[in-house]
């Protein structure tokens, strides 16, 4: 399994036709803010965005695509496999087969496998170049008098 975070924004992520979509808020809601208490949050201007080949989320405005993507939005703790099995991770992982049978999946120390957690350096990501230019300060050059001064 490989885990790679491409966005820390809220919303749901959905894979449709091999593409990753981020579905944000489609309606106004009240949210708790640590500084201001309960505040109103308006819906996103583009509630459905797709991860493009440059690893940027771009707005999706095509009504048919938006409808297909939002119809597949599910809770983050549930997933459905291609065979119809529903995987649910609430306290423990369970799988419900299409025939209705449930089985618990044991994920203790005896579980074999390798997890790769990709954590790129955000300061080297080209997508963040504009931010890095604003917050980076060039290293000061030594003054000529500092180079010749002795102890």
C-alpha positions as CSV (number, residue, x, y, z in Angstrom):
1,X,0.0,0.0,0.0
2,X,1.2,3.5,-0.8
3,X,-0.1,6.5,1.1
4,X,0.5,9.9,-0.5
5,X,-1.2,13.1,0.6
6,X,-1.8,15.5,-2.2
7,X,-4.1,17.8,-0.3
8,X,-4.8,18.7,3.3
9,X,-8.1,20.5,2.4
10,X,-11.4,19.3,3.7
11,X,-13.8,17.4,1.6
12,X,-13.9,13.9,0.2
13,X,-11.6,12.3,-2.3
14,X,-13.1,10.2,-5.0
15,X,-11.5,8.2,-7.8
16,X,-13.5,8.1,-11.0
17,X,-12.2,6.7,-14.3
18,X,-8.7,6.5,-12.8
19,X,-8.7,10.2,-11.9
20,X,-8.6,11.7,-8.4
21,X,-11.3,14.2,-7.6
22,X,-11.7,16.4,-4.5
23,X,-15.3,17.2,-3.5
24,X,-15.6,20.1,-1.2
25,X,-18.6,21.8,0.3
26,X,-21.6,22.3,-1.9
27,X,-23.8,24.1,0.7
28,X,-23.3,26.6,3.5
29,X,-22.6,25.3,6.9
30,X,-21.5,26.3,10.4
31,X,-18.0,25.3,11.5
32,X,-16.1,25.6,14.8
33,X,-13.1,27.8,14.6
34,X,-10.5,27.8,17.4
35,X,-10.2,31.5,17.3
36,X,-13.6,32.8,16.5
37,X,-16.0,30.0,17.8
38,X,-18.8,29.0,15.4
39,X,-18.6,30.7,12.0
40,X,-20.4,30.4,8.8
41,X,-18.6,28.7,5.9
42,X,-20.0,29.3,2.4
43,X,-19.8,26.6,-0.2
44,X,-16.7,26.3,-2.3
45,X,-16.7,28.3,-5.6
46,X,-15.7,25.1,-7.4
47,X,-16.8,22.2,-5.1
48,X,-15.5,19.5,-7.5
49,X,-11.8,19.7,-8.5
50,X,-9.7,17.1,-10.3
51,X,-6.0,16.4,-9.8
52,X,-4.3,17.0,-13.1
53,X,-1.0,15.6,-14.5
54,X,0.9,18.5,-12.9
55,X,-0.5,17.5,-9.5
56,X,-2.7,20.6,-9.2
57,X,-6.4,20.5,-8.4
58,X,-8.3,22.2,-11.3
59,X,-12.0,23.1,-11.2
60,X,-14.5,20.8,-12.8
61,X,-17.5,22.7,-14.2
62,X,-18.9,20.0,-16.6
63,X,-22.4,19.2,-15.0
64,X,-22.3,15.6,-16.1
65,X,-18.8,15.0,-14.6
66,X,-19.8,16.8,-11.4
67,X,-22.9,14.6,-11.1
68,X,-20.9,11.4,-11.6
69,X,-18.3,12.4,-9.1
70,X,-20.7,13.6,-6.4
71,X,-22.8,10.5,-6.8
72,X,-19.8,8.4,-5.8
73,X,-18.8,10.5,-2.7
74,X,-18.7,8.3,0.4
75,X,-17.5,8.6,3.9
76,X,-13.7,8.4,4.3
77,X,-14.1,5.3,6.5
78,X,-16.0,3.3,3.8
79,X,-14.9,1.9,0.4
80,X,-16.3,-0.5,-2.1
81,X,-14.2,-2.9,-4.1
82,X,-14.7,-3.8,-7.7
83,X,-16.2,-7.1,-6.6
84,X,-18.9,-5.3,-4.6
85,X,-17.3,-5.9,-1.2
86,X,-17.8,-2.9,1.1
87,X,-14.9,-2.2,3.5
88,X,-15.7,-0.3,6.7
89,X,-13.1,1.0,9.1
90,X,-14.8,2.0,12.3
91,X,-12.8,0.9,15.4
92,X,-11.9,-2.3,13.4
93,X,-11.9,-3.2,9.7
94,X,-14.8,-5.3,8.5
95,X,-15.7,-6.4,5.0
96,X,-19.3,-7.1,3.9
97,X,-19.5,-9.3,0.8
98,X,-22.3,-8.7,-1.8
99,X,-24.1,-11.8,-0.4
100,X,-24.4,-10.0,2.9
101,X,-21.8,-11.9,4.9
102,X,-19.5,-9.9,7.2
103,X,-15.9,-10.8,8.1
104,X,-13.5,-9.0,10.5
105,X,-10.1,-8.2,9.0
106,X,-7.3,-8.6,11.5
107,X,-4.7,-5.8,11.2
108,X,-2.6,-6.6,14.2
109,X,1.2,-7.3,14.2
110,X,0.7,-10.5,12.3
111,X,-0.5,-8.6,9.2
112,X,2.1,-8.8,6.5
113,X,2.9,-6.1,4.0
114,X,4.7,-2.9,3.4
115,X,3.4,0.6,3.7
116,X,5.1,3.5,1.8
117,X,4.2,6.9,3.2
118,X,5.3,9.5,0.7
119,X,6.1,12.8,2.4
120,X,7.5,15.2,-0.2
121,X,9.4,18.3,0.9
122,X,6.9,21.2,0.2
123,X,9.7,23.7,-0.1
124,X,11.1,21.9,-3.2
125,X,7.7,21.4,-4.9
126,X,7.4,23.6,-8.0
127,X,3.8,24.2,-7.2
128,X,5.0,26.1,-4.1
129,X,7.6,28.2,-5.9
130,X,5.6,31.4,-5.6
131,X,5.2,30.9,-1.8
132,X,8.8,30.0,-1.3
133,X,9.9,33.2,-3.2
134,X,7.8,35.3,-0.8
135,X,9.0,33.7,2.4
136,X,12.6,32.9,1.6
137,X,15.3,35.3,2.6
138,X,18.7,35.1,0.9
139,X,21.7,34.3,3.1
140,X,23.7,37.4,3.9
141,X,27.0,37.7,2.3
142,X,30.0,38.3,4.5
143,X,31.3,41.9,4.5
144,X,34.8,42.4,3.2
145,X,35.9,43.7,6.6
146,X,34.6,40.4,8.2
147,X,36.8,38.3,5.9
148,X,40.0,40.1,6.7
149,X,39.5,40.7,10.4
150,X,41.5,38.4,12.7
151,X,40.9,37.3,16.3
